[in-house]
C-alpha cells in the first residue's frame, strides 16, 4: 500500500521515540480536588468521607481466590 523504504521508516520511528519523551508530561489525578499536589500520583480530598481499605490476615491473603466463574482475569 505504501512505498516507503525501510530505512526511512526506521529513521522516522527513531526520531519519534527520541523526541516524544520531551513532550510527554506526568499527570496527576485528584478526587475531590481541582489541583492535586504535583508530587502525588493520586490525591483524595474530602471533609466528610473516608477511604475503606480491605484488611486481610496473612492466611486470608494466602488462600484468597478471585471469582472462580470469571475467566480471563
C-alpha positions as CSV (number, residue, x, y, z in Angstrom):
1,X,0.0,0.0,0.0
2,X,2.8,2.4,1.0
3,X,6.1,2.5,-0.9
4,X,8.3,3.8,2.0
5,X,11.8,2.5,2.1
6,X,12.6,0.5,5.3
7,X,15.5,2.8,6.2
8,X,13.4,6.0,6.1
9,X,10.7,4.5,8.2
10,X,13.2,3.4,10.8
11,X,14.5,6.9,11.0
12,X,11.1,8.4,11.4
13,X,10.2,5.9,14.2
14,X,13.6,6.5,15.9
15,X,13.1,10.3,15.8
16,X,9.6,9.9,17.2
17,X,10.9,7.7,20.1
18,X,13.7,10.2,20.9
19,X,11.6,13.4,20.7
20,X,8.3,12.1,22.3
21,X,9.5,11.8,25.9
22,X,10.4,15.6,25.9
23,X,6.7,16.4,25.2
24,X,5.1,13.9,27.5
25,X,4.1,15.2,30.9
26,X,3.3,13.3,34.0
27,X,-0.4,13.5,35.0
28,X,-1.8,13.6,38.5
29,X,-5.3,12.5,39.4
30,X,-7.2,14.4,42.1
31,X,-10.5,13.2,43.5
32,X,-12.4,16.0,45.3
33,X,-9.7,18.5,44.4
34,X,-9.1,20.6,41.3
35,X,-5.3,20.9,41.8
36,X,-3.6,17.7,43.1
37,X,-0.1,18.0,44.6
38,X,2.5,17.7,41.8
39,X,4.4,15.0,43.8
40,X,1.3,12.8,44.2
41,X,0.1,10.3,41.7
42,X,-3.4,10.2,43.3
43,X,-4.7,12.7,45.8
44,X,-8.0,12.2,47.5
45,X,-9.6,15.1,49.4
46,X,-12.8,15.1,51.4
47,X,-14.1,16.8,54.5
48,X,-16.9,14.3,55.4
49,X,-15.9,10.9,53.8
50,X,-13.2,8.4,54.3
51,X,-11.5,5.6,52.5
52,X,-12.1,1.9,53.3
53,X,-9.1,-0.3,52.6
54,X,-9.7,-4.0,52.8
55,X,-7.8,-5.7,55.6
56,X,-6.9,-9.4,55.3
57,X,-4.8,-11.6,57.5
58,X,-1.8,-13.4,56.1
59,X,-3.8,-16.7,55.9
60,X,-6.7,-14.9,54.1
61,X,-4.2,-13.4,51.5
62,X,-2.6,-16.8,51.0
63,X,-5.8,-18.6,50.2
64,X,-7.7,-15.8,48.6
65,X,-9.0,-16.9,45.2
66,X,-10.8,-14.4,42.9
67,X,-14.2,-15.4,41.4
68,X,-13.8,-18.9,40.1
69,X,-16.5,-18.4,37.5
70,X,-14.9,-15.4,35.9
71,X,-12.3,-16.3,33.3
72,X,-9.6,-14.0,31.8
73,X,-8.7,-12.1,34.9
